[in-house]
Amino acid sequence: MSGQATFWRGDAPLILASGSATRLQLLEAAGLPVEVIRPDVDERAVEAEFIAMGCPPAGVAAALAEAKALSVSPRYSGRIVLAADQMLICEGRPFHKPEDAAAAIRQVAMLAGRSHELTSAFALARNGQIVGRGSSSATLAMRPLTPEFIEGYVTAAGPAATSSVGGYQLEGLGIHLFEAIEGDHSTILGLPMLTLLAALRSLDLAR
């Protein structure tokens, strides 16, 4: 029996409303069948609205996840749609994916020598309604770094430095930036798998 048949109880594959290769890999590694459908959501507009309302990082990440799940769910009757989002906050300031290598250098320089919080949230939708949600946070302490080291790191990391918030991917060269990490690894990668699997089991979709 395949891993998917062992652990997934849905009638059709889980729909992942995300273009994240890392989230897809996490789900597939857990033996869950996945179909990717990219959402059509203005993430920065949703984020700005909830930040203006004074929402904490977990609330903003949750709102983004729900918006993405609900943008896809009505088109796929009866299917379970999963969406997720992540917020990085350092000393009260939110960070986003850097636009280019220069922006990645600036982000890493601002995080160097400081601790920051990563909050990952997910939402599950079916027939245009949210049927499950969850979030988890991790704290990461970046070690002090020289400008020369930061520039060399961003050059060596290449696209990985601009494809993730904060200018790093912990599963790659980004691990060299840190001196301490507290939290679940999958949360840091952008999808809190333990919380997600518990939510799927509560919906009788996972074993």
N, C-alpha and C positions, 0 to 999 in steps of 0.2 A: 504494500500500500504506500502511495506517495506521501510526502510530508504534507502536501496540501490537503489530501483526503483525510489525513490523520487529525489535523488541527483546525481546518476551516469547515464550518457547518452551513455556510450560505449556499443558496441555490445557484448563484452567479458570482463571478469574481468581484472582489471589492474594487470600487472605483476610487482611485487616488486623484483628487483634484489638486494636482501640483506637478510642476515640471522638475522637481528636485530628484536628481539621480540618487542622492544619499538616502532619502526617505524611501524610494522604491527599493533600494538594496536592503534596507532594514526590514521591510515587509516581506520581501522574497526570502531573506535569510531565516525568517520566522515561519516559513512554510505557508504563507498566505498568497492565494492567487490574486493578481492585481491587474487592473486595466487603467491606464493613465488617460485622464481627460483634463486638459489645462483649463483653469477657471478664467473668466473674464471679469476682473475686479480691479478697480483703481485703488490699490493697496495704500498708497500714500494719503489719499483723500480720506479713506476710512480711518487710518491711523491718526491723522491730524484731528479729525472730529472727536475721537475718544480721548486723545491726549488733552484737548481743549476742555473736555468735561472733567478732567482730573482723574481719569482712570489709572490705576496702577499698571505696571508692565504686564502682569498676568491677564488683566482685563482687556488690555489692548490686543495682546496676542490672541486671546480667545475670540474677541470681536472679529479680527481678521480671519481666523480659521472658520468661524461661522459664516461670514460673508462669502468666502470662497466655496464652502460646501453647499450653501443655498443657491449659489449661482449655477451650479451644475445639476443638483438633485432633481429639480422639476422636469428635466428632459429625459430622465431615466427612471420610469415608474417601477417602484418596488425594489430598486437597487440601493445598496448601502454606499454612500459617498463619504469618503474621509478627506478632510482638509486639515492642514496644520500651519502654524506660523510661529515665528520666534522673535523675541525682542531682546536686544542687548542694551543694558543700562549701566553707565559708569558715572558715578557721582551725580545722578539725577538727569543725565543727558542720554537720549536715545541715539543709537548708531544704526546705520543702514549699510547695505552692500556698497562698497566703494565703486565709484564710476570708472576709475582707471588706476594705473599703478601709482600715480602721484597721490591719489586720494587714499589708497591702501597704505602708503608710507605715512601719511598724516594720521590715519586712524591708529595704526600700530604705535606710533609715537605718543599719541594721547593716552593709550591704554598702558603703555610701558610703565612698570613700577607701581601699578595700581591694581586693585581688585575690581572686577565687574560681575554683574549678574546676567545670566542667560535664562530666559523663561521660554519654554516651548509649550504650546497649547494645541489641542486638536479638537475637532468637532466631527460628529457623525450625523449624517442627514439621510432621511428616507422620505420620498414623496413630498419634498419641499418643507419638511419639518426636522428640527434638530432632535435627535433621539439619544445622543450621548455626547459627553464632553469631558475634558480633563486637561490638567496642566502639571508641569513640574519645573523646578528651578535648580540651577547649579551656580556655584560661585567659583570664579577662576581668578587666580592671582598671576599677573604677568610680571616677569622679572624685569629689573632695570635693563635697558638696552641702549647701546650707542647709536647715533644716526647712521654710522657706517654699517653696523650690523643689520639695522632695519632695512636699509636700502639693498644690502646683499641678500637678505631673506626674501624680500618682495621680488627681486629679480629671479632668484632661484625657484620660488614657488610658482611664478608665472600666473596662469589663469586662476589657480586656486586662491590667490590673494585677492582677487576681485570678484570671486563668485560666492563669497560668504561674508556675512556681517562681521565687522571687526577686522577684516583683512586676513583671516586665517582659517584653516581647516585643521582641526585637532588631530584628525586621523592621518594627516600628512606632515609636511615640514613645519606646520604650525605648532606642533608639540614642543619645538625648541624654544618657543617664546615664554613658556610657563615655568613657574616654580612650585605651584600648588593648585590642586583642583579638588573641589568638593561637589559631588553630585553624580547622578546616573549618567553613564556614557551616552546612551541613546538620547537623553534629554539634550545634551550638549550638541549632538549631531542634528537635532531639530525635530525629533519625534519621540516622546516619552513612551517607550514600548511597554513597560510594565503596566502603566496606567491605561494605555490603549487596549492591551490584551484583556485586562480586567473588565473594561467597558464592553468589549466584544463578547466576553463570556456572559456578562449580565444580560445581553441581548440574545443569548443562545446562538451566537455566530462563531464562537470558538470554543474549543474543548479545554 
